[in-house]
Structure formats: structure tokens, C-alpha cells
Amino acid sequence: MDGSFERVRPYVGADPAFQRHVDAFLDTALTEPLRAAGRATTGLKSSPQACAAWSAILREQGWAAPSWPAEHGGAGWTTAQRLYFENACAERDAPLIQSSGVRTIGPLIIAQGSAAQKAKHLPAILDGRHEWCQGFSEPQAGSDLSALNLRAERDGDDFILTGSKLWTSFAQYATHIFLLARCDASSEGGDGLVFLLVEMNRPGIHVQPIRFIDGECETNEVFFDAVRTPAADRIGDIGQGWKMAKRLMAIARSNNTTTGMLRRALRAARRESVLAGETDPEMHRKLAGLSQRIDAYEALEHHAVSQQINIDAASATSMLKLMATELHQSITQAGLECAPASAFAQAKYLATRAATIYSGTSEVHRNILARAIGCP
């Protein structure tokens, strides 16, 4: 045994019958080509072909949306069951799927959308017809998101969108975008915004991929040139978009670096260590320490999500996002130290450098946590 294929189990075990069911399914459904695609993943998402194939298998099984309630087509799993599934996928190198539809906008539509929006969008997310991207950041509005100025000018039953969005992940593959726009030109900050659901094939939308330092194009700039979109395709009231955005970001921040992703990264680091012939005992101790940190993070996540600790939701999501992304970077750095000549380890390291920037920088989240404990 080379150390990269160890079995890992979540801190809080799911029901043994559930575990056996998951194991049996994954051992059958995950073909070697799918596992190879999972092992080759350096960024946030496996190849489009592998994601499509694995998503179709999960949809057929009814597991495409593990955390969604069953009445909306989800699996309705508990936190323990979800963690078990993520770990079981990680230890088998399943393709990595990062679906904004399943992970972020779907839960918001379930919580805040109209009956018509639920009927229109939720089935299309589950069956793969709709792929979503998030249009929040702009050239002058990143961590200070409320500085955005994409204009949404009312014209009858429509808004006309003019401006641009930046760092929009996987926009080149998306059929839809959820975005914030300024519908009151005289407003400032979080006032006067609207949260819109927009089809990406509307005339006037142009996508320009941005190549990262690891060579991949995971993010994009999206331009809106007088794009007409229905005012009814919004979540929340006109002028109250900031409120919906804060709810959405709480969902997204708790999802963008999962326990399963951390275990995948550590598994890859150990594999690269073996391939490079790394024998330094200190490095093996470092990898073991990172494994313990993942276990501790997983226990904290379970307690926070299950509301077993006395912390408000906003602080909990900031805490988990901060810990997970910095731990992710530590793992990929260790992988690079194990195998500095490995192209895979280099790409993996570079791909995680942005982890402490997107969805709020580490500094922003430390400020949120500082305010939560009464710091000025």
C-alpha cells in the first residue's frame, strides 16, 4: 500500500446500511475512465466530458442533489450522509463536479423563489438542461461587492442590462447566470440592487475566458451590451437584491471547498509523494498532520451545520470558508514540496492560489469573525 489509497471515513458516521449502499453503488458505477478523469483534475471541476457522464449517472440514481429536500427532487440526505458520500467519492477518485445550479442557486430558489420559478428551474437543474454561473464581481467590485455598477434600466416589463461581470466561473459552459445589477442609478452600496435570473443566450451577452496561471480558463469576463431580460425573472423585490445576495453567498461559501475536495487534494499529494520517491519522515509527518486537520475541520463542519455550536449562520460560513480554503492551499503546497518537478503538483498548487480570494478574501472573513466577537 503506497499511502495514497487509504480508506477515509467521516468524523460522524452515517448509518451502516447507507454506507454499504453508497459503497456498492460507487464501486459499480465508477469506471476506470471516470476515475482517471478524477485523478487528473487540478482545478475546481473535472473535464466537461467526465462531469457530464458522472452527472448523468448520479441523476439516474437520484443523487444529483444530495442536500436538496426530497420534495424538490433531491436526495434529502443528512449532513452525516452527505459527508460520507463526499469522502467515498474522494477515496475512489470520482470526477469532481462543481454545479452552481445544485450547490447555490438551486437552494436559494427552493428557499426564496416563486412557485413558477421552482417549477421552471429546479427540474432543469436536476436533469442537466440548465448550467448556471454567478455574476457578482465586477472590475471595480470584488471583495467590496456593493460597489458594483452593472446597470439594470427598467423598460416596461423588462430590464436592460449594460456593463460587465468579472471572474465568472465556468460562464463559457453556462446556459443561465444569476446576477446582481443596480436598478436605481442614484443608489449606493447595497441599496437599489436587483437579483436577476438571466439566460446566457440573450442577444448582447458576450463571454471572454480568462487564462489562469495554471493554464486553465475556469473564470471569464461577461459583457452585457443592452441585454433585455424580463423584470419578473428575479428573486426578491426590486431594490432588495442585496438581501438575496447575502443569503446566496452564505450558501456558496459553505459549498465551495468541501471536505471531499480537501481529501482529494491530500490523496493527490500522497500519490505524488510516492511517485516522486519521497522518503523524508518529516514530510510524511506533515501529510499526516494535514489529514488530522481535515478530520478536525469535518467535525467542526458537522457541528456547525447541525447547529450544535453556539454561532450565528454568517459567522459559521465565514469560519468554514476561511479554514477550508487555507487548508486546501496548505495541502497543495505540501504536494508541491513532495514532488516539485511534477507538472500535476505544480498545476494543483497554482489552481488553489485563488482559493483565499474568491467568495470573499480571507481578510474579509477575518473581519466578519472579529465583528462577531465584538472587535471594533
C-alpha positions in Angstrom: 0.0 0.0 0.0 1.5 3.3 -1.1 -0.4 5.5 1.3 -2.4 7.3 -1.4 -5.3 4.8 -1.4 -6.2 4.6 2.2 -9.9 4.4 3.2 -11.1 7.6 4.9 -14.3 7.9 6.8 -16.1 11.0 8.1 -15.9 12.0 11.7 -19.7 11.4 12.2 -20.6 8.1 10.6 -23.7 7.6 8.6 -26.0 4.6 9.1 -24.1 1.4 8.2 -26.8 0.4 5.7 -26.4 3.7 4.0 -22.7 3.3 3.9 -23.0 -0.1 2.3 -25.5 1.2 -0.3 -23.2 4.1 -1.3 -20.1 1.8 -1.4 -21.8 -0.7 -3.6 -23.1 1.9 -6.0 -19.8 3.7 -6.4 -17.8 0.5 -6.8 -20.0 -0.4 -9.7 -20.8 3.0 -11.3 -17.3 4.5 -11.3 -15.5 3.1 -14.3 -11.7 3.4 -14.7 -12.1 6.3 -17.3 -14.2 8.2 -14.8 -11.6 7.6 -12.0 -8.8 8.6 -14.3 -10.6 11.9 -15.1 -11.0 12.5 -11.3 -7.3 11.8 -10.7 -6.3 14.2 -13.5 -8.4 17.1 -12.0 -6.3 20.1 -10.8 -8.9 22.8 -10.6 -12.4 23.1 -9.3 -14.0 20.9 -11.8 -13.1 17.8 -13.8 -13.3 17.8 -17.6 -16.7 18.7 -19.2 -17.0 15.2 -20.7 -16.4 13.4 -17.3 -18.7 15.8 -15.5 -21.5 15.2 -18.0 -21.1 11.4 -17.8 -20.9 11.3 -14.0 -23.7 13.8 -13.6 -25.9 11.6 -15.8 -25.2 8.5 -13.6 -25.9 10.4 -10.4 -29.2 11.8 -11.8 -30.3 8.3 -12.8 -29.5 7.2 -9.2 -31.4 10.2 -7.7 -28.2 11.6 -6.1 -27.5 14.6 -8.2 -28.6 17.0 -5.4 -27.7 15.3 -2.1 -28.7 18.2 0.2 -32.0 19.2 -1.6 -35.2 18.2 0.1 -36.8 15.1 -1.4 -40.0 17.1 -2.4 -37.9 19.1 -4.8 -36.1 16.2 -6.4 -33.1 16.0 -4.1 -31.8 13.1 -2.1 -32.7 14.7 1.2 -29.6 13.4 3.0 -28.5 14.4 6.4 -25.1 16.2 7.0 -23.6 12.9 8.0 -24.8 11.1 4.9 -23.6 13.9 2.6 -20.1 13.9 4.3 -19.9 10.1 3.9 -20.8 10.3 0.2 -18.2 13.1 -0.4 -15.5 11.1 1.3 -16.5 7.9 -0.5 -16.3 9.7 -3.9 -12.9 11.2 -2.9 -11.3 7.9 -2.0 -12.4 6.4 -5.4 -11.3 9.4 -7.5 -14.8 10.2 -8.8 -14.9 13.2 -11.2 -15.2 16.5 -9.4 -18.5 18.3 -10.1 -19.0 21.9 -9.0 -22.5 22.7 -10.1 -23.6 26.3 -9.2 -27.2 25.1 -10.0 -27.2 22.3 -7.5 -24.9 24.0 -4.9 -26.0 27.6 -4.8 -28.9 29.0 -6.9 -31.0 25.8 -6.6 -31.1 26.1 -2.7 -31.8 29.8 -3.0 -34.7 29.2 -5.4 -36.0 26.5 -3.0 -35.9 29.0 -0.1 -36.9 32.2 -1.8 -38.2 31.5 -5.3 -41.7 31.7 -6.5 -43.7 28.5 -7.3 -43.3 29.3 -11.0 -39.5 29.7 -10.6 -39.3 26.4 -8.7 -41.3 24.6 -11.4 -39.2 26.1 -14.2 -35.7 25.9 -12.9 -35.4 23.1 -10.3 -36.2 20.2 -12.7 -33.9 21.7 -15.4 -31.0 21.9 -12.9 -31.5 18.3 -11.8 -31.8 16.9 -15.3 -28.8 18.9 -16.6 -30.6 21.1 -19.1 -29.6 24.3 -17.1 -26.0 25.0 -16.1 -25.6 28.1 -14.0 -22.8 30.7 -13.3 -22.7 33.5 -10.8 -22.4 37.1 -11.9 -21.4 39.1 -8.9 -17.8 40.5 -9.1 -17.0 43.4 -11.5 -13.8 45.1 -12.4 -14.2 47.6 -9.6 -16.3 45.4 -7.3 -14.6 42.3 -5.9 -14.4 41.9 -2.1 -16.3 45.2 -2.0 -19.2 43.7 -3.9 -21.6 46.5 -3.1 -19.6 48.8 -5.3 -21.0 47.1 -8.4 -22.5 49.2 -11.2 -23.9 46.8 -13.9 -26.9 48.9 -14.8 -30.5 47.5 -15.0 -32.7 50.1 -16.6 -36.4 49.5 -16.5 -38.2 49.5 -19.8 -41.8 48.2 -19.5 -41.8 44.6 -18.3 -38.0 44.3 -18.9 -34.7 45.4 -17.5 -32.0 46.4 -20.0 -28.6 45.3 -18.7 -25.4 47.3 -19.5 -22.0 46.7 -18.1 -19.8 43.7 -17.3 -19.0 41.0 -14.7 -15.6 39.6 -13.9 -14.2 36.3 -12.5 -17.4 34.5 -13.6 -16.6 30.8 -13.1 -17.4 28.4 -16.0 -19.5 31.1 -17.8 -18.3 29.6 -21.1 -20.4 26.4 -20.4 -23.4 28.1 -18.7 -26.9 28.3 -20.0 -28.0 30.8 -17.3 -26.5 33.3 -15.0 -27.7 34.7 -11.7 -26.5 38.2 -11.1 -26.8 41.4 -9.1 -27.5 44.7 -11.0 -28.1 48.3 -10.0 -31.7 49.2 -10.8 -31.5 52.6 -9.1 -28.8 54.8 -10.7 -28.8 57.2 -7.7 -28.3 54.4 -5.1 -25.0 53.5 -3.4 -23.7 50.4 -1.7 -26.2 47.6 -1.1 -29.2 49.8 -1.8 -31.0 49.8 -5.2 -30.0 46.4 -6.4 -31.9 43.6 -8.1 -31.1 39.9 -8.1 -31.9 38.5 -11.6 -32.0 35.1 -13.3 -30.8 35.6 -16.9 -30.5 33.2 -19.9 -27.0 33.3 -21.3 -28.2 33.1 -25.0 -29.9 36.5 -24.8 -28.6 38.9 -27.5 -25.9 41.2 -26.3 -24.2 38.8 -23.9 -20.5 38.0 -24.7 -18.2 35.8 -22.7 -14.4 36.2 -22.7 -12.4 33.4 -20.9 -9.5 34.4 -18.6 -6.5 32.1 -18.6 -5.1 31.4 -15.1 -1.5 30.9 -14.1 -2.1 27.1 -14.1 -3.1 27.4 -17.8 -6.8 26.7 -17.3 -9.7 29.0 -18.1 -12.1 28.5 -15.2 -13.2 32.1 -15.0 -14.4 34.6 -17.5 -15.4 38.2 -18.1 -19.0 38.6 -19.2 -20.2 41.7 -21.1 -23.7 42.9 -21.3 -24.5 45.2 -24.2 -28.1 46.4 -23.8 -29.3 42.9 -22.9 -33.1 42.8 -22.5 -34.3 40.4 -19.8 -37.7 40.1 -18.0 -38.1 42.0 -14.7 -40.2 39.1 -13.5 -37.1 36.8 -13.6 -35.9 38.0 -10.3 -35.7 36.6 -6.8 -36.9 39.0 -4.1 -38.2 42.5 -4.6 -36.8 45.1 -6.9 -34.3 47.1 -4.8 -33.8 44.3 -2.4 -31.2 42.3 -4.3 -28.5 42.7 -1.6 -30.6 40.8 0.8 -30.9 37.9 -1.6 -27.2 38.1 -2.5 -26.2 37.7 1.2 -28.3 34.6 1.5 -26.8 33.2 -1.7 -23.3 33.9 -0.5 -23.9 32.1 2.7 -24.9 29.1 0.7 -22.0 29.4 -1.7 -19.3 29.9 0.9 -20.3 26.8 2.7 -20.1 24.8 -0.5 -17.0 26.0 -2.5 -14.4 23.9 -0.6 -15.9 20.7 0.7 -14.4 18.0 2.9 -14.4 15.8 -0.1 -12.3 18.3 -2.1 -9.8 18.5 0.8 -9.4 14.7 0.9 -9.0 14.6 -2.9 -6.2 17.1 -2.6 -4.4 15.2 0.2 -4.9 11.9 -1.7 -3.2 13.5 -4.7 -0.4 14.9 -2.6 0.3 11.4 -1.2 0.2 9.9 -4.7 2.7 12.5 -6.0 4.9 11.8 -2.9 5.0 8.1 -3.8 5.6 8.7 -7.5 8.5 11.1 -6.6 10.0 8.6 -4.2 9.7 11.0 -1.3 11.1 9.3 1.9 11.7 12.2 4.2 10.0 11.3 7.6 9.3 15.0 8.3 7.2 15.2 5.0 5.2 12.2 5.9 4.5 13.7 9.3 3.3 16.9 7.6 0.9 14.9 5.4 -0.3 13.0 8.5 -0.9 16.3 10.3 -2.9 17.7 7.3 -5.0 14.5 7.5 -5.8 15.3 11.1 -6.6 18.9 10.3 -9.2 17.6 7.7 -10.7 15.4 10.3 -11.0 18.3 12.7 -12.5 20.5 10.0 -15.0 17.9 9.1 -16.1 17.5 12.8 -16.4 21.3 13.0 -18.4 21.5 9.8 -20.8 18.8 11.1 -21.3 20.6 14.4 -21.8 24.0 12.7 -24.2 22.8 10.1 -26.2 20.8 12.6 -26.3 23.9 14.9 -24.6 22.0 17.7 -22.3 25.0 18.5 -23.4 28.5 19.5 -22.5 30.6 16.5 -24.7 32.5 14.1 -25.0 31.4 10.5 -23.0 34.2 8.9 -20.0 33.7 11.3 -20.2 29.9 10.8 -20.0 30.2 7.0 -17.1 32.7 7.2 -15.3 30.4 9.7 -15.7 27.3 7.5 -14.8 29.1 4.3 -11.6 30.6 5.8 -10.5 27.3 7.3 -11.2 25.2 4.3 -9.5 27.4 1.7 -6.4 28.0 3.7 -6.2 24.2 4.5 -6.6 23.5 0.8 -3.7 25.7 0.0 -1.5 24.1 2.7 -2.3 20.7 1.2 -1.4 21.6 -2.4 1.8 23.3 -1.1 2.8 20.1 0.6 2.1 18.2 -2.6 4.4 20.5 -4.5 7.1 20.1 -1.8 6.8 16.3 -2.2 7.1 16.5 -6.0 8.5 19.8 -7.2 9.2 18.5 -10.7 5.6 17.2 -11.2 3.5 19.1 -13.7 0.4 17.9 -11.9 1.6 19.0 -8.5 2.6 22.4 -10.0 -0.8 22.9 -11.6 -2.7 21.8 -8.4 -0.7 24.3 -6.4 -1.3 27.1 -8.8 -5.0 26.3 -9.1 -5.6 26.8 -5.4 -3.8 30.2 -5.1 -7.1 32.0 -5.7 -9.0 30.0 -3.1 -8.4 32.6 -0.4 -9.7 35.4 -2.7 -12.9 34.1 -4.3 -16.1 34.2 -2.3 -14.6 36.8 -0.1 -10.9 37.1 0.8 -9.5 35.6 4.0 -9.1 39.2 5.3 -12.8 39.9 4.7 -13.8 36.8 6.6 -11.5 37.5 9.5 -13.1 40.9 9.8 -16.6 39.3 9.9 -15.4 36.9 12.6 -13.8 39.8 14.5 -17.0 41.8 14.5 -18.9 38.7 15.7 -16.8 38.6 18.9 -17.2 42.3 19.5 -14.0 43.7 18.0 -14.3 47.3 16.7 
